[in-house]
Amino acid sequence: MLSRRHLLTGATLLAASAAIPRAWAQAPSGPFKLDPLPYAPSKNEPHIDAQTMEIHHDRHHAAYVNNLNTALAQNAEAAKMPLQDMLANLSKVPESIRTAVRNNGGGHANHTMFWQIMGGSGGEPSGELKAAIDRDLGGFQKFQADFNTAGERQFGSGWVFVTVARDGKLALTTRPNQDTPLMDGQRVLMGNDVWEHAYYLKYQNRRPDYLKAWWNVLDWNRIGQRYAAAKSGTLTV
């Protein structure tokens, strides 16, 4: 027979699952869509488990897209703006939907970038990107250590980013919640999600372990392409 404890635990897990919007739920139409993962959910194992990838993409990211489209349904003009322009000009977004656009537009931009830069085999960057890291961030080992420390110190939920200027200069920064450097007119080279839903199934409260493991799944070729696009002025989110 099931014990009272098991029944309560099961009810809690079901309630938590129900609270996470599902990608296959009826989604509002709108200008933005959830692209599929560019690789299998298991591609980042053992460092990031497939279940975390599926829940993170299919439910959390899907919720940001759905909520963003719902908010923009109230304003046709705002809905015409490219996402990066909308986030860089939040003061021009109607106040009635500004917070929803900030939270959900930021979440959509951040996660779109996040999936793109993973699915690789880690290692180290090369070429112009390596030279920029050496020049601006003190070399790869120091960059890794400083990035991980910034991620550990980010209180609560948020992100740690590397921004890239048009001249190729790199800088390390953090943002709370789903804020993004795009909101300050900057461009994002790469970043790591330190919300608990990004790592809790595998790492529980061990955020430092997650931060260290994450480097093993980076696709430096893709990040190098983002670096080149930033320098040419074509990088969006």
Wavefront OBJ file of the C-alpha trace (Angstrom):
o trace
v 0.000 0.000 0.000
v 1.151 3.528 -0.663
v 2.131 5.471 2.408
v 0.813 8.936 3.179
v 4.314 10.266 2.510
v 4.400 8.713 -0.974
v 0.959 10.072 -1.777
v 1.936 13.566 -0.693
v 5.206 13.407 -2.633
v 3.410 12.259 -5.762
v 0.814 14.995 -5.440
v 3.536 17.587 -5.042
v 5.381 16.429 -8.154
v 2.171 16.384 -10.197
v 1.309 19.885 -9.066
v 4.790 21.142 -9.947
v 4.608 19.522 -13.371
v 1.183 20.991 -14.043
v 2.474 24.452 -13.173
v 5.009 24.340 -16.034
v 3.387 25.291 -19.359
v 3.822 22.631 -22.024
v 5.006 23.367 -25.545
v 2.189 21.271 -26.972
v -0.533 23.172 -25.167
v -2.632 25.408 -27.401
v -0.279 28.301 -28.037
v -1.370 31.802 -29.014
v -0.469 32.830 -32.538
v 1.978 35.658 -32.894
v 5.208 36.853 -34.478
v 7.510 34.600 -32.452
v 7.890 30.835 -32.433
v 9.814 28.174 -30.569
v 12.410 26.611 -32.835
v 13.268 22.967 -32.140
v 16.492 22.116 -30.383
v 19.290 21.952 -32.971
v 20.346 18.548 -31.620
v 18.869 15.644 -29.660
v 18.042 16.391 -25.980
v 20.582 13.734 -24.994
v 23.409 15.433 -26.917
v 24.784 17.187 -23.826
v 24.840 14.123 -21.576
v 26.290 13.271 -19.137
v 26.909 16.918 -18.268
v 23.307 18.064 -18.844
v 20.720 15.298 -18.794
v 18.118 14.819 -21.517
v 15.177 15.313 -19.165
v 16.464 18.714 -18.089
v 16.963 19.706 -21.730
v 13.439 18.603 -22.644
v 11.737 20.373 -19.741
v 13.890 23.474 -20.157
v 13.206 23.806 -23.878
v 9.738 22.302 -24.329
v 8.134 23.886 -21.268
v 10.116 26.813 -19.889
v 11.263 28.319 -23.195
v 7.890 27.541 -24.773
v 6.179 29.453 -21.971
v 8.282 32.558 -22.672
v 7.350 32.451 -26.368
v 3.659 31.900 -25.657
v 3.517 34.644 -23.039
v 5.374 37.061 -25.320
v 2.915 36.450 -28.162
v -0.004 36.897 -25.763
v 1.352 40.255 -24.614
v 2.061 41.453 -28.153
v -1.471 40.573 -29.264
v -2.447 43.742 -27.399
v -0.219 45.974 -29.538
v 0.190 45.457 -33.273
v 2.963 48.056 -33.630
v 5.172 46.491 -30.981
v 4.593 43.082 -32.556
v 6.261 44.273 -35.773
v 9.605 44.970 -34.072
v 12.503 42.497 -34.291
v 13.143 40.986 -30.875
v 16.558 42.580 -30.399
v 15.153 46.032 -31.266
v 12.174 45.561 -28.970
v 14.447 44.676 -26.045
v 16.812 47.566 -26.786
v 13.874 49.993 -26.783
v 11.708 48.800 -23.916
v 10.809 52.382 -23.018
v 8.940 52.567 -26.329
v 6.900 49.447 -25.571
v 3.487 50.339 -24.086
v 3.665 50.323 -20.301
v 0.730 47.921 -20.068
v 2.797 45.130 -21.656
v 6.343 46.317 -20.928
v 7.011 43.991 -18.000
v 5.644 40.988 -19.889
v 7.797 41.838 -22.906
v 10.851 42.366 -20.715
v 10.501 39.054 -18.908
v 9.318 36.881 -21.768
v 11.126 38.596 -24.627
v 14.306 38.445 -22.595
v 13.667 34.777 -21.850
v 13.116 34.029 -25.535
v 16.293 35.837 -26.603
v 18.435 34.321 -23.862
v 17.320 30.772 -24.515
v 17.578 31.083 -28.295
v 21.239 31.981 -27.814
v 21.707 29.292 -25.153
v 20.650 26.341 -27.326
v 22.791 27.559 -30.218
v 26.087 27.573 -28.350
v 25.761 24.089 -26.828
v 25.708 20.617 -28.348
v 29.470 20.598 -28.825
v 32.410 18.796 -27.264
v 33.928 21.605 -25.223
v 37.637 22.195 -25.480
v 38.934 25.684 -26.169
v 38.285 28.386 -28.770
v 40.708 29.151 -31.574
v 41.528 31.866 -34.067
v 40.245 35.409 -33.607
v 37.996 34.447 -30.718
v 40.888 32.956 -28.774
v 42.924 36.084 -29.443
v 40.067 38.273 -28.189
v 39.733 36.198 -25.005
v 43.480 36.474 -24.413
v 43.389 40.231 -25.018
v 40.220 41.208 -23.147
v 39.602 38.484 -20.558
v 43.108 37.487 -19.473
v 43.351 34.176 -21.312
v 41.099 31.141 -21.393
v 41.833 29.767 -17.922
v 41.240 33.117 -16.226
v 38.144 33.683 -18.331
v 36.702 30.327 -17.275
v 37.408 30.992 -13.604
v 35.976 34.527 -13.689
v 32.892 33.374 -15.620
v 32.197 30.577 -13.143
v 32.695 32.888 -10.178
v 30.276 35.414 -11.664
v 27.724 32.647 -12.165
v 28.146 31.397 -8.602
v 27.698 34.899 -7.180
v 24.581 35.743 -9.183
v 21.972 35.834 -6.429
v 18.829 33.886 -7.145
v 17.932 33.464 -10.809
v 19.805 35.041 -13.682
v 22.469 34.724 -16.324
v 26.190 35.245 -16.790
v 27.124 36.619 -20.223
v 30.011 37.569 -22.442
v 29.168 40.651 -24.483
v 30.880 41.566 -27.729
v 31.244 45.049 -29.204
v 31.335 45.853 -32.925
v 35.123 46.191 -32.685
v 35.340 42.686 -31.196
v 36.015 43.713 -27.608
v 34.705 41.210 -25.047
v 33.367 41.835 -21.540
v 31.921 39.694 -18.762
v 28.622 40.662 -17.122
v 25.639 39.222 -15.241
v 21.937 39.994 -15.320
v 19.068 39.011 -12.989
v 15.992 37.063 -14.018
v 15.618 37.083 -17.839
v 17.258 40.441 -18.387
v 19.806 40.554 -21.187
v 22.559 42.932 -22.332
v 20.410 43.457 -25.425
v 18.356 45.762 -23.201
v 21.412 48.028 -22.972
v 22.051 48.003 -26.700
v 24.831 45.436 -26.400
v 25.299 42.139 -28.222
v 25.654 38.759 -26.547
v 28.417 36.396 -27.612
v 27.526 33.620 -25.180
v 25.966 33.050 -21.786
v 24.974 30.471 -19.203
v 21.595 30.112 -17.519
v 21.870 29.894 -13.725
v 18.153 29.573 -13.026
v 17.668 26.408 -10.979
v 15.530 24.813 -13.688
v 18.674 24.697 -15.863
v 20.470 22.280 -13.564
v 18.474 21.189 -10.514
v 17.456 17.676 -11.615
v 21.097 16.622 -11.909
v 23.010 19.016 -9.658
v 20.406 20.049 -7.052
v 21.937 23.022 -5.172
v 25.451 22.445 -6.555
v 25.504 25.346 -8.982
v 29.349 25.463 -9.070
v 29.428 21.845 -10.318
v 26.959 22.700 -13.075
v 28.949 25.762 -14.108
v 32.133 23.701 -14.411
v 30.434 20.867 -16.318
v 28.785 23.264 -18.788
v 32.087 24.010 -20.523
v 32.169 20.407 -21.751
v 29.135 20.915 -24.019
v 30.060 24.211 -25.685
v 30.321 24.419 -29.463
v 33.240 26.781 -30.013
v 32.748 26.741 -33.785
v 29.247 28.136 -33.299
v 30.448 30.693 -30.761
v 33.183 31.712 -33.198
v 30.506 32.266 -35.846
v 28.605 34.490 -33.423
v 31.795 36.452 -32.810
v 32.292 37.020 -36.541
v 28.643 38.021 -36.928
v 28.961 40.550 -34.094
v 31.965 42.160 -35.771
v 30.131 42.343 -39.096
v 27.017 43.812 -37.482
v 24.742 40.882 -38.340
v 24.399 39.229 -34.909
v 20.840 39.541 -33.591
v 20.028 37.601 -30.418
l 1 2 3 4 5 6 7 8 9 10 11 12 13 14 15 16 17 18 19 20 21 22 23 24 25 26 27 28 29 30 31 32 33 34 35 36 37 38 39 40 41 42 43 44 45 46 47 48 49 50 51 52 53 54 55 56 57 58 59 60 61 62 63 64 65 66 67 68 69 70 71 72 73 74 75 76 77 78 79 80 81 82 83 84 85 86 87 88 89 90 91 92 93 94 95 96 97 98 99 100 101 102 103 104 105 106 107 108 109 110 111 112 113 114 115 116 117 118 119 120 121 122 123 124 125 126 127 128 129 130 131 132 133 134 135 136 137 138 139 140 141 142 143 144 145 146 147 148 149 150 151 152 153 154 155 156 157 158 159 160 161 162 163 164 165 166 167 168 169 170 171 172 173 174 175 176 177 178 179 180 181 182 183 184 185 186 187 188 189 190 191 192 193 194 195 196 197 198 199 200 201 202 203 204 205 206 207 208 209 210 211 212 213 214 215 216 217 218 219 220 221 222 223 224 225 226 227 228 229 230 231 232 233 234 235 236 237
